Amino acid sequence: MMDNSSDQLFTTLIDSLLQLREGALKLEEDFSSSLAKIPESQRQCGRNLVHYLSVRQHDIRELQYQLHALGLSSLGRMEAYVLPTIDAVLTALYRLADRTPPKIDLQNSYEGFQAGRAHLDQNTNVLFGEPGSSRQQRIMVTIPSEGARQYGLIFELLQAGMDVMRINCSKDDHKTWAQMIEHLRRAEKETGRRCKVQMDLAGPNPRTGPLESKPGVLHWRPRLNDVGKIRSRAKVWISSRDTGHQNADEVLPVPPDAMGNIQQGDKLLVTDTRGRKQTLTVISVEDGGCWAEGEDEAFVEPNAPFCVLRSDEQVFQGNIAQTFARQTDHEFNVRVGDLIVLTDGDIPGHPARKDANGNMTEPASIGCNLPEIYQDVRPGDRFFYDDGELQAVVREASAEKVVIEVTQTRKDAVKIRSDKGINFPDTHFNLPALTQKDRADLDFIVANADLLAYSFVRHVRDVEDLIDELNARGADSLGVILKIETQQAFQNLPELLLAALQHPPIGVMVARGDMGVEIGFNRMSEVQEEILWLSEAAHVPVVWATQVLESLAKKGLPTRAEVTDAAMSGRAECVMLNKGEHIVETVQFLSDVLERMQHHQHKKLATLRKLSVSNIYSNS
């Protein structure tokens, strides 16, 4: 027998849940025309997203606490199956209250739960392929330009566990991309593993332009093993011709008369930038040049003195040529309080100009590859360089240039380089997401890729533009991943998902680098969670991207924070790694972390597998 307080509690809880249910169905009715455009196979995904949006329009925390106190679901893990969760709790409440349920169509909760998970699993498999191991999460790897020349790198990545090869279309060209893909297909045959190809459209990606150049420093070094011993010597191609060699660590230009004095077995001694004599041993002479090996790291400038020794006798003396030594950007530092002028990207940037007394006569300058964005920038707008390494505020703005003042830096001084990302998080740009370059690249992508990542998507019309372009090319089955990297994209995510569901298969990438700058790092954790929730509600797989195990990939050792982040990334369906010297080991490390964590966590659900440390008697 229930007392009046218990009866009143059940009445309140049942009424609250019925209101949530009614609101979810009402919002579904309001969006019926949009849902009707989604293919039948994905329409339930759209419905569930709408139901979730309806529930999240309310603050239901008190309702959650009360349900939890009764030992019932608190609705905290309802993303993939909203109505089944509400109906399951309603059914339990009616039974606890010993009441007859009203004549509404309560869904079969168990089947609803199973269907919600099945939709997400199926969509993940269609987008990324079936899992190639016991690990459920896929691993995506960004391939560097060297992947076009080094088949072994792609082979090792595939063996290590790469599931998706990512090609960034803002780098390299069609010929280079084709070589990368050719290497992957060859590696697939040799390993028996399948790997998807994702190509990221460049989009209207504002980046710094070129800087004034200076003669480049030549650099070579041997490969070392884990204990610092030489694994392989540096390979240097020596030549007097203006041609490189794709297998060389470096190309050393010498005068034409030097080549006639070099034979196999000779030693070439060159003075490096530190004043040290570096030795290269000639191992073979070929048409157009010769191969040499070195056991030490060296930095050599054009015009550096060198000599050729044969049996310890000098046979030639001269200077390193400048004819085809590379030019490098004249990088420069800026500090808090400095002014920088942003100009057209075709104008090389430069450091601040000063007179003989050290007084500034002209502020530093940086070009931008998209100067048309200046027409939307206003004084007071914030500016970020290289994922927040430098922060500034706009002091002057016109259609030709923008003047910014540096307000914050992560270090005492920040080095300005070319081809670095820049952000104006307060500025709403009127540029379309699809650029002319993107449209030109689409033909190659449609013919060669499995997935297309859509950069800088912000509005529903951006999604519609891309779908029109794909339909015109007959690419109905090409997977599309929406890269959420701006405030506008995040704010419009529900509408973007509903529009993209009309062209399955689709996915979402949490581009945490640009997103952190756009919304502020203090909100990054909150926003990435919301993107995960909304995507799961739409049964859309997610790619967790940016700086995952970056220290491990670049330096060979992860930070503690990165390992924790890698473990958290398992709540997404795919995790993206960026390039680095230790990328193969990083794939192996991440694969191990993800496989371990999948036994403990599924999305927001903590799964309670048996813990070996739980037997307190055997541990004492």
N, C-alpha and C positions, 0 to 999 in steps of 0.2 A: 504494500500500500504506500503510495507516494504522498508526502505532505504538500501543502499548498505552495511552499517556496520552490520545491522541486518541479511541481507541475507548471508553475509560472516560468521557471527557467527553460523547461523544454518548449513551452509555447513561444518564448522569445527567440530561442535558437532556431526553431522550425520556421518561424515567420521570417527571420533574417535570411535564412538559406533559400526560402521560396522567393524572396525578393531578388536575391542575387540570380537565381535561376531565371526568373521572369525577365530581368534586365538583360541577361545574356541572349535570350531568345528574341527579345525586342530589338537589340542591336543587330542581330543576325538578319532580322526582317528589314531593318533600315539599309543594310548593305547587300540586300539580295541581288541587286543589279550587278554590283561588282563581283559578287561570288559566282554569279551565273557565267561570267566570262572565264572562270578558271576551269580547266579540264576536269571531268568527273573524277578522275583518279586522284586529283589533288584538292577537290572541293572541300572535303572534310578538314583538310589542313587549314584552309581559309576560314571555315566555320569556327574551328577551335581557337584560332587566333582572335577572331572577333569576340568569342565568348570570354577569352582571357582579358582582352582589353576592357570589356564591360565590368568584370569583377575588379580589375585594378583601378577603376575610376572611383573606388570607395576605399576608405580606411577601415579594414576589418580586423585590426589587431585585437580588440577586445573580444570579438567573436572567436578568434583563434585561441586566445587564452582559455576561454570557457570550454571550447570543444576539447582542448588538450587535457583539461582537468577531468573530463569524463572518460578519458582513455580513447578518444576518437581522433580521426585525422583532423589536423589543424588547417588543412587546405594549403599547407606550405609547399607541397610538391605536386601541385595540380597542373603545371604548365602544359604537359603533353596530352592531358585528358581532363578538361575542365568540367564538363557536364557529368561524366561518370563519377568524378570525385564528389561533386555536390550531391548527386543522387545516392551514392554509397553512404554518405553521412546522414542524409535525410532518412534513408531506410533504417539505419541504426537508431536514429533518434525516435522515429515512430515506434519501433519495437521496445525501446527503453521506456517510452511513455505509455506503452500498452494502448496505442491508438491505431485506428485504421487509416492508412495513407489516403490522401485525396485522389480523385480520379484524374491523375496526370500520368503521362507516359514516362515513368521513371526508367532510364536506360538500364540495360543489363550491365552493371558496374564492371564485373570481371571482364566481359568481352570488350567493354569500352576501354579499360586500361590496356588490355592486350593490343587493341587496334591502334591506340595512340603510340605505343612503343614501336609497333610494327611499321607504322607510317614513317617514323623517323629513321629506323634501321634501313628500310627499303630505299628511302630517298638518299641516304648516305651511301649505300652500295651502288646505286645508279650513278651518283655523282663521282665518287672516288674509286669505285671498283670494290670487289669483294676483298675483305682483309686477307693479306697474304701470310699471316701468322696468327698465333693465339692472341696477339695484341689487337684490340678493337679500334683504337685510335690510329688514324693515318698520319704519316710524317711527310711533310712537304719540304723540299730543299730548293733554295734559290741557287741557280747554277751561275758561276762566274764566267767571264769571257773565255777563260782558259779551258772551259769544258768543251769548246769547239775544237781545240787542239789536242786535249789530253783525254783520250778514250778511257784510260785507266781510272781517272777520277770518277767518271760516271759509272763505270763498272763496279768500283769499290763502294760507291754510294748505294747502288742498287743491292749489292750483297749485304750491306750494313743494315738495310731496312727501309730505304726511301720508297715511298708509295706514290708520290706526286713530284714530278720535276717541274720547277717553276722557272719560267723565262721572263725576264723583265724587258718589255718592249721599249722602254725608254733608253735601253742600252743596246749597242751593237746593231746588226742589220739582218736582213732576211738570209743572207748566205751563212752568217754565223749561227743563226737560230737553226737553220736546216742541218748544219753539221752536228749541233748538239743533239737534235732529235735523231739523226742517223746513228750517232753513238749509242743513244738510249735503246733504240730498236735492236741494235746488234747485241747490246748487253742483256736485253731481255731474252734473246735466243740462247745466249750462253749460260745464263743463270736460271732460266725457267721461271723467272718472276715477271709479273705484269706491273707496269707503272704508267700512270696517267701523265699527260703533258698539260700544264696550265700556262697560259700566256697572259700577262698583265698588260692591258692597254696603258699607254703612257698617260693619256688624259691631259687636261690643262694644268700641268704640274709646275708651279712656279719654282724655278731654281736659279742659283747664281750663275752669271755668265763667265766668260773667260777673263783671266787676269793678264796684266802685262807679263811677257815671258822673259826668261833668262836661259842661258845654256844649261842643259840638263846634266846631272851627275849620273854616270854609269855605275851600276851596282850589281855585284854578284856575290853569292855565298854558297858554301856547301850545305848539304842536308845532314842533320845530326840525328842520332837516335836518342832514346830516352835518358841515356846516361852521358850525353854530350860527345860521344865518339862519332866520327864521320861515317855516315851511312852511304853517301854518294858525293863525289866532288862536284864543284860548280862547273858547268859546261859553258864555255865562251866561244862564240864564233868570231874569228878575226878576219876582216876583209877590208879592201879598199873600195869596194863597190857600194853604191847606195841601196843596198838590199839587206834585209834581215834574214833570220832563220828561225822558223817557228819552234824548233826544239831547243833553242839556246836559252840559257838563263840571262844572257846579256850579249850584245853585239858590240865588239870593240873596233872602232874605225881607225885605220892606220893609213899613212900615205901610200900611193901606188908603188913607189920604189922599195917600200919595206917588204912587200909580198914576195919579191924575187929573191929575198935574202932569208926566207923562213923555210925550214925543213922539219920533217918529223923528228922528234926528240929534242929540238931546240927549246930553250927556256926564254920566255919574254918577261923582263923585269920592268915594272911600271911603278912610278911613285904615286901614291894615292893622296887624298885630301888631308890625311893626317901626317904626311911626310914619311910614310913607311914604304919600303920596297916590297911590292907584292909580286909573287912568282906564278906564272902560268906555264904549264908544260904542254908543248904541241904534240898531240897524239895522232893526228892525221892531216894530210894536205889534200884538198879537193879543188875542183874547178871553181874559181871564184873566191876561195878563202881557205881557212884551215880551222880545225877544231883544237881547242886547248882546254886543259882542266886546271882548277885551282883548289887548294885546300884551305884557304883563308878567305874571310869576308873582306871585300874591298869596295871603296868608293872612289871613283876616278873621274876627274873633270876633263873636258876637252883641252887640248894643248899640254896635257901632262907629259913630262919626259919619260921615255922608255928606251930600252935597249934589248937586243937579241943576242943571247949567248949560245955558243955551240962548243961543247967540251970545255966550258969555262972561259972560252975566248969570245970577245965581243965581235960580232959580225955586222951589226947595224946599230945605229943610234938615231933617234928622232923624237918627234912629239905626236901624241894622239891627235888625230884629225878632228876638225870641227864640221866637216862638210855635211854629215848626216847624223851628228850627235843630236839627240832629241832636245827639244825645248820644253821647259817646265814653267808652270805658273809662278809668278813672283808673289808668293803668299805673304800676308802681312797680318800683324796683330792689331786689335782694337781693344779699348778698355772703357769702363763706365765713364760717361760724360762725353765721349767722342761723338762727333757728327759723321754720318755716312750719307752720301748721295746715291740713290738708286736710279740707274739710267737704263737706256736701251741695252739689250743683251749683246749687240754687235760691237759695243764700245768696250774695250778691255778695262777692267777695274784696276785700281792702283791705290797704294797707301797715301796718307796725307802728305801733301807737298809742304816743304819748309824752306825758309830762307837761310842765309848763312848764319844768322843768329839763333836759329832754332824756332823761329816763330812760324806758325802755320799760315801758308798763303792759299792753300786749297784743301778742303776736307777730303777724306778718303772716298773712293767711289767703287760701287759694285754694279755690274750689269744684271739685268733680269731677262730670262728667256721669254717672258710674256709681258712686255711693257704695256700691253693693252689693259692690264689690270689696274694701272695707275688711275684710270678715269673713275674707278669706283672707290679708291682710297680717300679717306678724309683725315684732316688733322685730329690727333687724339687717338686714332686707331693704334692698336698694339701690333708689334712686329716681332716674329721669332725666326731665328736662324738655326738650322741644323738641329731639329728636335729640341729646341730650348737651350742650346749652349749659350746663346746670346738673346737677350730680350731688349726691345727698344720701343719707343713711341714715336709716331709720326708728328713732326713739327711743321712741315710744309708739304703740300701736295698739289700737283698739276698733272695734266695729261702726258707731259714729257718726262717728268722726274718727280721723285719723292725724297724728302730729306728726313732722316730719322736720327734720334739721339739715343745712344746706348744707355739703358737704365739698370741692367743687371747682367752679370756673366757668371758662369759656373766656376771659372777660374779667374785668376787675376787678369789674364789677358786671353782673348779668344782669337785663334788664327782664322783668317778669312781665306776660303778656298773656293775654287770654281765648282760648279755642278753640285752644290749643296741645297737642300730643300729650304724654302722660306715660307712663312705662314703669316697671314693677316687674319687672326681669328675673329676680329670685330667687323670685318668687311664682308658684305654680301656681293659676290661677283656675279655678273650677268653673262658669263661665258658658258656655252653649252659644254656638257661633260664629254661629248664626242668631238674630237678635233679632226682636222683634215688628215693628219698623220694617222690617227686611229682608223679612219675609214680606209686609208690606203693599206694599213696593216691587216685589216679584217679578212681580205682574200687569203692571205697566207695563213692566218689563224684558223679560219674555217677549214682549210685544206689539210692542216697539219696537227691541230691541237684537239684535246678532249674537253678542255675547260677554258673559259675566258673570264678573267677577273676585270671587273669594270671599275676603273679608278675615278675618284672624285664625283661619283654619282650623288646627286642631292635631291632631285625632284622626280616625281612620277613621269614627267615628260622625258627625263633622261632615260628612264627604263623603256618607255615607249619608243624613243628614237632608236635605241639599240635593237629592240625586238624587230622593228621595221627593217633595219639593216640586215639582220640575220635571216629574216623571212625572205628578203629579196635574194639572198644567196642560197636559199634552200637548206639553211642550217638549223632545222627545227630541233635536232637532238643535242646540239652543243650546250654543255653545261655553262651556266652563268653564275659567277660569284660576285655579289655586291660588296665592294670595299667601303666599309663605314669608317670614314676618316675625317669628317667635318661635323660641325655642330648641326648644320642643316640636315645632313644625312641621318644623324641620330634622331633629331626631332621628327623627321618624316619617315622613320623606319617602318611603322605599321603600314602606311600607304605604299611604301616601296615594296614591302613583302607581298601585299595583295596584288600589286601590279606585276611583280616578277613571277608570282605563282601561275600566271597565265602562260608562261614559257618555261615549264619544267624541263630538266632538273635545275634547281637553283641552290645556292649556298650564300653564306654571309661571312665576310672576313672582318674580324675586329682588328683594324689597323691601329694598334695602340700608340705608335710613334706620333703620327699626325694628330690622332684623337687626343692624346695627352696634352699636346700643345694647344689644340683648339679649345678644349673645354677646361683646361687647368688640371694639373697633376693631382690636386686634392680631390677631384671628382672622378679620376680615372677608374678607380676600383668599383665605384658605384655604377658608372656607365657601362663598363664591360660586363657587369653582372646583368644589367637590364637588357643588354643586347643578347646575352645568352638566354634569358628567360623568354623574350619575345620570339626569338628564333625557334626555341624548342616548342613554344605554343603553336607555331606555324609548321612544326615538323620539318624545319629547315636545318641542315647541318651547318656547323660553324667552324671556321678556321681561326685559331688563336695565333696571332702574328706579332712580330716585332720584338727583337732583343731577347728571344728565348735562348738561354744558355750562351749568350754572346761572348762572355769571357772565355768559356770553354772552347768555342769555335775559333776564336781569334788568338788566344794565348795558351790554350791547353789546360786551363784550370778554371772550374766554375766558382762563383761566389755562393755563399750559403743562401742568399736571397734568390739567386737564379735557380737553385735546385728546388726551393719551395715553390717558385713560380712555375717551374716545369711540372711539378706534381699537381698544381692547381689547373694547369692547362689540359689535363685529362678530362675535364668536364666538357671540352669541345670535341668535335668529331675528328678534327685534323689540327695538327700543330705545325707551324711553319718555322724553319730555321733559315738564317741568312748565311751567306758564304763566309768562309774563314779557313785559315791554314789547317785547322784541326777539325774540319767539318765531318770527316768520316767517323772519327772517334765520337764526335758529338751526336751523330745519328745513333750510334750504338748505345751511348749513355742514355739518351732520351728514350729510346725503345725500351730499355730495361726499366726506367722509372715509370713509364706509362703502363707497362705490363704488370708491374707490382701494384700500382695504385688502382687499376681497374677492378681489383678484388676488394677494394675498400670503399670506393666511391663511384656512384653512377649519377651524373648530374648533381642535383642537390641532395640526393639520397645517400646517407652513410650506410654501407652494407656491412653487416656484422659477420664476417668470416671468422673462423676459429683463430684465436690468438695463441701462439705458442707460449707467451709469457703469462697467460691467464692461470695456469696451474701453479698456484702459489706454494703448494706443498713440495712439488718437485724442484722449485727454484730455491728453496731455503736450505 
